[in-house]
Amino acid sequence: MEDKKFIPKKQVNDACRLNIEKHFLVKHYDFLTVTISGKKLKCIGYCKPCAYSDLYKYEVNYTPSKHPDVYVKTPNIEYHEDIHMYPHDNSLCLYYPKDFSWTTSSHLYNTIIPWTHEWFLFYELYKIHGKWFHPSVPHTTNGKIKGIVK
């Protein structure tokens, strides 16, 4: 009989991960309100891309080992194929999953938060010019998102 030793698999401690994320967010951004409830982090933030733009309120919901979801709370932004939002829940499309710019080991403070603020800047440009200027991968075909499973 073969002697098998128990080697535990590497497990991510969700509570630790959430507290690390909260620490980095609070440390780097004074305009965020960050709370943890159960196994979920919720972050409320504000963005005003320029003096003449709207003040945007947004919410980030994050559960470890899943991708974060970002929603615009105010003002109301309706889905349109030209702007990068998911049609099923109006969350923001901030990155292309196949290029691994976000992984389960990424941090919110240096990816999702800056990408969200960048999204609002490009949205302001879209409102002026009617075109999405940020480089992107076409992601709709007959109203369905290509290559993205949410």
KAVENZI-V336575 format. One record per residue. N is the residue number from 1. RES is the residue in one letter. OMEGA is omega in radians with two decimals (* if undefined). Layout:
N & RES & OMEGA
N & RES & OMEGA
//
This chain:
1 & M & -3.09
2 & E & 3.12
3 & D & 3.13
4 & K & 3.10
5 & K & 3.12
6 & F & 3.06
7 & I & -3.09
8 & P & 3.07
9 & K & 3.10
10 & K & 3.14
11 & Q & 3.09
12 & V & 3.07
13 & N & -3.05
14 & D & -3.13
15 & A & 3.11
16 & C & -3.13
17 & R & -3.14
18 & L & 3.14
19 & N & 3.06
20 & I & 3.12
21 & E & 3.13
22 & K & 3.13
23 & H & -3.12
24 & F & -3.13
25 & L & -3.13
26 & V & -3.13
27 & K & -3.02
28 & H & -3.03
29 & Y & 3.13
30 & D & -3.13
31 & F & -3.13
32 & L & 2.95
33 & T & -3.03
34 & V & 3.09
35 & T & 3.06
36 & I & 3.09
37 & S & -3.08
38 & G & -3.14
39 & K & -3.09
40 & K & 3.06
41 & L & 3.09
42 & K & -3.07
43 & C & 3.07
44 & I & -3.12
45 & G & -3.13
46 & Y & 3.12
47 & C & 3.04
48 & K & -3.01
49 & P & 3.08
50 & C & -3.07
51 & A & -3.07
52 & Y & -3.08
53 & S & 3.04
54 & D & 2.96
55 & L & -3.11
56 & Y & 3.02
57 & K & -3.12
58 & Y & -3.14
59 & E & 3.06
60 & V & 3.05
61 & N & -3.05
62 & Y & 3.01
63 & T & -3.14
64 & P & -3.12
65 & S & 3.01
66 & K & 3.09
67 & H & 3.12
68 & P & 3.04
69 & D & -3.14
70 & V & -3.11
71 & Y & 3.02
72 & V & 3.14
73 & K & 3.06
74 & T & -0.20
75 & P & 3.14
76 & N & 3.06
77 & I & -3.13
78 & E & 3.14
79 & Y & 2.99
80 & H & -3.10
81 & E & -3.09
82 & D & 3.11
83 & I & -2.97
84 & H & 3.07
85 & M & 3.06
86 & Y & -3.04
87 & P & -3.05
88 & H & -3.14
89 & D & -3.14
90 & N & 3.03
91 & S & -3.08
92 & L & 3.03
93 & C & -3.01
94 & L & -3.08
95 & Y & 3.11
96 & Y & -3.03
97 & P & -3.07
98 & K & 3.11
99 & D & 3.06
100 & F & 3.05
101 & S & 2.99
102 & W & 3.03
103 & T & -3.14
104 & T & 3.08
105 & S & 3.10
106 & S & 3.07
107 & H & -3.13
108 & L & -3.00
109 & Y & -3.09
110 & N & 3.06
111 & T & -2.97
112 & I & -3.12
113 & I & 3.09
114 & P & 3.13
115 & W & 3.11
116 & T & 3.13
117 & H & 3.06
118 & E & 3.11
119 & W & -3.14
120 & F & 3.08
121 & L & 3.12
122 & F & 3.06
123 & Y & 3.08
124 & E & 3.08
125 & L & 3.10
126 & Y & 3.14
127 & K & -3.14
128 & I & -2.98
129 & H & -3.12
130 & G & -3.13
131 & K & 3.09
132 & W & -3.03
133 & F & -3.11
134 & H & 3.07
135 & P & -3.08
136 & S & 3.06
137 & V & 3.08
138 & P & -3.03
139 & H & 3.03
140 & T & 3.00
141 & T & -3.10
142 & N & 3.10
143 & G & -3.14
144 & K & -3.13
145 & I & -3.14
146 & K & 2.99
147 & G & -3.11
148 & I & 3.09
149 & V & -3.12
150 & K & *
//
